[in-house]
Amino acid sequence: MPAQPRAAGDLAEKAVPKGLAAWQGRGVVKFHKQEAAGVDRLHRTLDVPQADRLSNIRQLVAAVRDGIEHAGMLLQLLDVDRRHFLYYRQAAVILGLVEFNARGDVLVTSLGQRLLATSEGTREERQVFAEAVGLARALRPFASFFAGEPLDLATLTRRLEVLTGLSRTTAERRAQTLIKWRRYLQGPDAAPGGLELGDPAPQIEALVARHNALVKQQTLLWLMSVEPRKFEAIVAELLKAMGYVDVEERGGPLDGGVDVVATRMDAWGHRARIAVQAKRYAGPVGRRYVDELLGAYRRQQFAEALLVTTSEFSPQATGAAHGEPNLKLVDGPKFVDMLAQHGVLLRVGRYGELKRHGA
């Protein structure tokens, strides 16, 4: 007897054992051909979409087209956590908007290109989404529902329970997703004979968001390529831009676990010294660096400690920092956000788009 397929939760845990960035190192998301085939062959419980927003599926397809691969940037762009990112990735595959080449790289399909050629929220976009739903083999059991069959939430939930064996609570959540998809495909109510005008704001906002995600990704890749001392100097520059004073670079073999020292002044003129360790890493920063910084923080009686990296932190590092209110961990995406916020390396343009200084 063939092995039974995994449940949805099992697949999510298997696909991302230690976070989204664990898939390919350097915090870069790569979609593998075997994952695509797995999604296509899965038990129908996984075929029922879990990604509520079709607009987010569109944004993910556009991100693939634009070359946005960094895990943190994708999560920021879609405003989702790691688990929900998997749902949107799966939905894009089910709808046939992305596919995988022989090397396992993800590509936008012709249907996906047609979707991106439409304006967001328009009748033309809804028509392409409706075509994708109609062509999706996994969604055939729900064809009558998308064609207009009048099913309320309770009835659709019961149908899903029978079709998939899902629990009532889980089936109800999936039913709510299907209802949201159909509502989006039906479009807003319009007065008979009324003029339908598209709102360009969502498309403009999405374009700026993708542009900024790509700029942040490029900035982070550049930061990972600079010399460690250069990275420490950029951290020091950011602290100055944030209002810290007496900023001193200490980096070197005898730095004692502290690369930069700075002083924070509060509104009353009180001074608090801060110890900063800067790690220009590609892989996750482990617990030893948290312990090292905490040791220096306590021995030298700093008021605060800050550990900055171009990558991410291991679960052990995050756990060690938990419960230490005066220790802050700053990963790569957050660091680039802070650079942009304070005008270091990057600046904000007229439309909210990020630019390099001097560009």
C-alpha positions as CSV (number, residue, x, y, z in Angstrom):
1,M,0.0,0.0,0.0
2,P,1.5,3.4,-0.9
3,A,2.4,5.7,1.9
4,Q,-0.3,8.2,2.9
5,P,0.4,11.8,2.0
6,R,1.4,14.2,4.7
7,A,-1.1,16.6,6.3
8,A,-0.8,20.3,5.5
9,G,0.8,21.2,8.8
10,D,3.4,18.4,8.4
11,L,4.4,19.7,5.0
12,A,4.8,23.2,6.3
13,E,7.1,22.0,9.1
14,K,9.1,19.8,6.7
15,A,9.5,22.6,4.1
16,V,10.7,25.2,6.6
17,P,12.4,23.4,9.6
18,K,14.1,26.5,11.0
19,G,12.5,29.4,9.2
20,L,12.1,30.6,5.7
21,A,15.8,31.5,5.3
22,A,16.9,28.0,6.0
23,W,15.8,26.8,2.6
24,Q,18.9,28.0,0.7
25,G,21.3,29.8,3.0
26,R,22.1,33.5,2.8
27,G,18.5,34.1,3.5
28,V,17.5,33.5,-0.2
29,V,14.3,31.7,-1.1
30,K,14.6,29.1,-3.9
31,F,11.6,27.2,-5.1
32,H,12.5,23.6,-6.0
33,K,11.1,21.5,-8.8
34,Q,10.4,18.6,-6.4
35,E,8.4,21.0,-4.2
36,A,6.3,22.0,-7.2
37,A,5.6,18.4,-8.1
38,G,4.8,17.6,-4.4
39,V,2.2,20.4,-4.4
40,D,0.6,19.0,-7.5
41,R,0.4,15.5,-6.2
42,L,-0.7,16.2,-2.6
43,H,-3.8,15.0,-1.0
44,R,-6.7,17.4,-1.7
45,T,-6.6,18.8,1.8
46,L,-3.6,20.8,0.7
47,D,-5.3,21.6,-2.6
48,V,-7.9,23.7,-0.8
49,P,-6.4,27.2,-0.8
50,Q,-5.3,28.8,2.5
51,A,-4.1,32.1,1.1
52,D,-6.9,34.6,1.7
53,R,-5.9,37.5,-0.5
54,L,-5.7,37.2,-4.3
55,S,-3.9,40.6,-4.3
56,N,-1.1,39.0,-2.3
57,I,-0.8,36.1,-4.8
58,R,-0.5,38.7,-7.5
59,Q,2.2,40.5,-5.5
60,L,4.1,37.2,-5.0
61,V,4.0,36.5,-8.8
62,A,5.3,40.0,-9.5
63,A,8.1,39.5,-7.0
64,V,9.2,36.4,-8.8
65,R,9.2,38.3,-12.1
66,D,11.2,41.1,-10.5
67,G,13.8,38.8,-9.0
68,I,13.0,39.3,-5.3
69,E,14.3,36.2,-3.6
70,H,15.4,37.2,-0.1
71,A,13.3,35.6,2.6
72,G,13.0,38.6,4.8
73,M,12.2,40.9,2.0
74,L,9.4,38.6,0.7
75,L,7.9,38.4,4.1
76,Q,7.9,42.2,4.5
77,L,6.5,42.6,1.0
78,L,3.6,40.3,1.5
79,D,3.2,41.3,5.2
80,V,2.9,37.7,6.3
81,D,4.8,35.2,8.5
82,R,6.7,32.2,7.3
83,R,3.7,29.8,7.5
84,H,1.4,32.1,5.6
85,F,4.1,32.6,2.9
86,L,3.9,28.9,2.2
87,Y,0.2,29.2,1.7
88,Y,0.6,32.0,-0.9
89,R,3.4,30.1,-2.7
90,Q,1.2,27.0,-2.8
91,A,-1.7,29.0,-4.2
92,A,0.4,30.6,-6.9
93,V,1.4,27.0,-8.0
94,I,-2.2,25.7,-7.8
95,L,-3.4,28.5,-10.0
96,G,-0.7,27.9,-12.6
97,L,0.7,31.4,-12.2
98,V,4.3,30.1,-11.6
99,E,6.1,27.0,-12.7
100,F,9.5,25.4,-12.3
101,N,12.2,24.8,-14.9
102,A,14.5,21.8,-15.0
103,R,16.9,23.3,-12.5
104,G,14.1,24.0,-10.0
105,D,14.0,27.7,-10.5
106,V,10.6,29.4,-10.3
107,L,9.3,31.2,-13.4
108,V,6.2,33.2,-14.1
109,T,4.0,31.3,-16.6
110,S,2.3,32.9,-19.6
111,L,-0.9,33.0,-17.5
112,G,1.0,34.8,-14.7
113,Q,2.4,37.3,-17.3
114,R,-1.2,37.9,-18.5
115,L,-2.2,38.6,-14.9
116,L,0.6,41.1,-14.4
117,A,-0.3,42.9,-17.6
118,T,-3.7,43.8,-16.1
119,S,-4.2,46.6,-13.6
120,E,-4.9,45.5,-10.0
121,G,-8.6,45.4,-9.0
122,T,-9.9,45.7,-12.6
123,R,-12.4,43.6,-14.4
124,E,-9.5,42.3,-16.7
125,E,-7.6,41.1,-13.6
126,R,-10.6,39.3,-12.2
127,Q,-11.1,37.6,-15.6
128,V,-7.6,36.2,-15.6
129,F,-7.9,35.1,-12.0
130,A,-11.2,33.4,-12.9
131,E,-9.6,31.6,-15.8
132,A,-6.8,30.5,-13.5
133,V,-9.3,29.1,-11.0
134,G,-11.2,27.3,-13.8
135,L,-8.0,25.7,-15.2
136,A,-6.7,24.6,-11.7
137,R,-7.1,20.8,-11.5
138,A,-7.0,21.0,-7.7
139,L,-10.0,23.3,-7.7
140,R,-12.3,21.3,-9.9
141,P,-14.4,20.0,-7.0
142,F,-15.3,23.6,-6.4
143,A,-16.1,24.6,-10.0
144,S,-19.9,24.9,-9.3
145,F,-19.2,27.1,-6.3
146,F,-17.1,29.5,-8.3
147,A,-19.7,29.4,-11.1
148,G,-22.2,30.9,-8.7
149,E,-23.7,28.0,-6.8
150,P,-25.4,29.6,-3.7
151,L,-23.6,28.0,-0.8
152,D,-23.5,29.6,2.7
153,L,-20.5,29.2,5.0
154,A,-22.0,26.2,6.9
155,T,-22.9,24.3,3.7
156,L,-19.5,24.9,2.1
157,T,-17.8,23.9,5.3
158,R,-19.7,20.6,5.5
159,R,-18.9,19.9,1.8
160,L,-15.2,20.4,2.5
161,E,-15.3,18.1,5.5
162,V,-16.8,15.4,3.4
163,L,-14.4,16.0,0.5
164,T,-11.2,16.3,2.5
165,G,-11.6,14.8,5.9
166,L,-10.6,18.1,7.5
167,S,-11.8,19.0,11.0
168,R,-14.8,21.3,11.2
169,T,-12.7,24.2,12.4
170,T,-10.1,23.8,9.7
171,A,-12.7,23.2,7.0
172,E,-14.5,26.4,8.0
173,R,-11.3,28.4,7.7
174,R,-10.7,27.0,4.2
175,A,-14.3,27.7,3.3
176,Q,-13.9,31.3,4.3
177,T,-10.9,31.5,1.9
178,L,-12.9,30.2,-1.0
179,I,-15.7,32.6,-0.2
180,K,-13.2,35.5,-0.2
181,W,-11.8,34.4,-3.5
182,R,-15.3,34.2,-5.1
183,R,-16.2,37.6,-3.7
184,Y,-13.0,39.1,-5.2
185,L,-13.7,37.5,-8.6
186,Q,-17.3,38.8,-8.6
187,G,-15.9,42.4,-8.1
188,P,-17.5,45.4,-6.5
189,D,-21.2,46.1,-7.0
190,A,-21.8,48.7,-9.6
191,A,-24.9,50.6,-10.5
192,P,-26.5,49.5,-13.7
193,G,-25.0,51.4,-16.6
194,G,-22.5,53.0,-14.3
195,L,-18.9,53.8,-15.3
196,E,-16.3,51.5,-13.8
197,L,-13.1,53.4,-13.2
198,G,-10.0,51.6,-11.9
199,D,-8.3,52.9,-8.8
200,P,-4.6,53.3,-9.6
201,A,-3.5,53.6,-6.0
202,P,-3.2,49.9,-5.2
203,Q,-1.1,49.3,-8.3
204,I,1.2,52.3,-7.5
205,E,1.6,51.2,-3.9
206,A,2.4,47.6,-5.0
207,L,4.9,48.8,-7.5
208,V,6.7,51.0,-4.9
209,A,6.6,48.1,-2.4
210,R,8.3,45.7,-4.9
211,H,10.8,48.4,-5.9
212,N,11.7,49.0,-2.3
213,A,12.0,45.2,-1.6
214,L,14.4,44.8,-4.5
215,V,16.4,47.8,-3.4
216,K,16.7,46.4,0.2
217,Q,17.7,43.0,-1.2
218,Q,20.4,44.6,-3.3
219,T,21.6,46.7,-0.4
220,L,21.8,43.7,1.9
221,L,23.7,41.6,-0.7
222,W,26.1,44.6,-1.1
223,L,26.6,44.8,2.7
224,M,27.4,41.1,2.8
225,S,30.2,41.8,0.3
226,V,32.0,44.6,2.1
227,E,34.9,44.1,4.5
228,P,34.0,43.6,8.2
229,R,35.6,46.9,9.2
230,K,33.5,48.7,6.5
231,F,30.4,47.1,7.9
232,E,31.3,48.2,11.4
233,A,31.8,51.8,10.1
234,I,28.3,51.7,8.5
235,V,26.8,50.6,11.8
236,A,28.6,53.5,13.5
237,E,27.3,55.9,10.9
238,L,23.8,54.6,11.5
239,L,24.1,55.2,15.3
240,K,25.2,58.8,14.7
241,A,22.3,59.3,12.4
242,M,20.0,58.0,15.1
243,G,21.3,60.6,17.6
244,Y,23.9,58.6,19.5
245,V,27.0,60.5,20.5
246,D,30.6,59.6,21.3
247,V,30.5,56.9,18.7
248,E,33.7,54.9,18.7
249,E,34.7,52.0,16.5
250,R,36.6,49.3,18.4
251,G,36.6,46.4,15.9
252,G,39.6,44.1,15.8
253,P,41.0,40.9,17.2
254,L,41.2,42.4,20.7
255,D,37.8,44.2,20.7
256,G,36.5,42.0,23.6
257,G,33.3,41.2,21.8
258,V,32.4,44.9,21.2
259,D,32.8,46.4,17.8
260,V,31.2,49.8,18.4
261,V,30.6,51.9,21.5
262,A,28.1,54.8,21.6
263,T,26.2,56.9,24.1
264,R,22.5,57.5,24.1
265,M,21.3,60.8,25.6
266,D,17.8,61.0,27.0
267,A,15.6,64.1,27.2
268,W,17.0,64.9,30.7
269,G,20.6,64.7,29.6
270,H,21.3,61.3,31.2
271,R,24.0,59.3,29.4
272,A,23.7,55.6,28.7
273,R,26.6,53.7,27.1
274,I,25.7,51.0,24.5
275,A,27.8,48.1,23.3
276,V,27.4,47.0,19.7
277,Q,28.6,43.8,18.0
278,A,28.4,43.8,14.2
279,K,28.4,40.5,12.3
280,R,28.7,40.6,8.5
281,Y,27.5,37.1,8.0
282,A,25.7,35.1,5.4
283,G,24.6,32.2,7.6
284,P,22.6,32.5,10.9
285,V,24.3,34.1,13.9
286,G,24.6,31.5,16.7
287,R,24.2,31.7,20.4
288,R,27.9,32.1,21.1
289,Y,27.8,35.7,19.9
290,V,24.9,36.5,22.1
291,D,26.7,35.0,25.1
292,E,29.9,36.8,24.1
293,L,28.1,40.2,23.9
294,L,26.2,39.6,27.1
295,G,29.5,38.9,28.9
296,A,31.1,42.1,27.6
297,Y,27.9,44.0,28.5
298,R,28.0,42.9,32.1
299,R,31.8,43.0,32.6
300,Q,32.1,46.6,31.2
301,Q,28.8,47.8,32.8
302,F,27.1,49.0,29.6
303,A,23.5,50.1,29.8
304,E,22.4,48.4,26.6
305,A,23.8,45.9,24.1
306,L,23.0,45.6,20.4
307,L,23.8,42.7,18.1
308,V,23.5,43.6,14.4
309,T,23.9,41.2,11.5
310,T,23.4,41.0,7.7
311,S,21.7,37.6,8.1
312,E,19.4,36.2,10.8
313,F,19.7,34.7,14.2
314,S,19.5,31.0,15.1
315,P,16.6,29.9,17.3
316,Q,19.2,29.2,20.0
317,A,20.5,32.8,19.7
318,T,17.0,34.2,19.9
319,G,16.2,32.1,22.9
320,A,19.4,33.2,24.7
321,A,18.4,36.9,24.1
322,H,14.8,36.3,25.3
323,G,14.3,37.8,28.8
324,E,17.3,40.2,28.3
325,P,15.4,43.6,28.0
326,N,18.6,45.6,27.5
327,L,19.8,43.3,24.6
328,K,18.4,43.9,21.1
329,L,18.9,41.7,18.1
330,V,18.8,43.3,14.7
331,D,18.7,41.0,11.6
332,G,19.5,42.0,8.0
333,P,16.1,43.2,6.8
334,K,15.6,45.2,10.0
335,F,19.0,46.7,9.7
336,V,18.4,47.8,6.1
337,D,15.0,49.3,7.2
338,M,16.9,51.3,9.8
339,L,19.4,52.5,7.2
340,A,16.6,53.7,5.0
341,Q,14.7,55.3,7.9
342,H,17.7,57.3,9.0
343,G,19.0,58.2,5.6
344,V,22.2,56.1,5.7
345,L,23.2,54.7,2.2
346,L,19.5,55.0,1.2
347,R,17.1,57.9,0.9
348,V,13.3,58.1,0.3
349,G,12.2,59.6,-3.0
350,R,9.2,61.7,-3.9
351,Y,6.8,58.7,-4.1
352,G,8.1,56.8,-1.1
353,E,10.6,54.8,-3.3
354,L,14.0,54.0,-1.9
355,K,17.1,55.4,-3.7
356,R,20.8,55.3,-3.2
357,H,22.3,58.5,-1.9
358,G,23.4,60.6,-4.9
359,A,21.0,58.8,-7.2
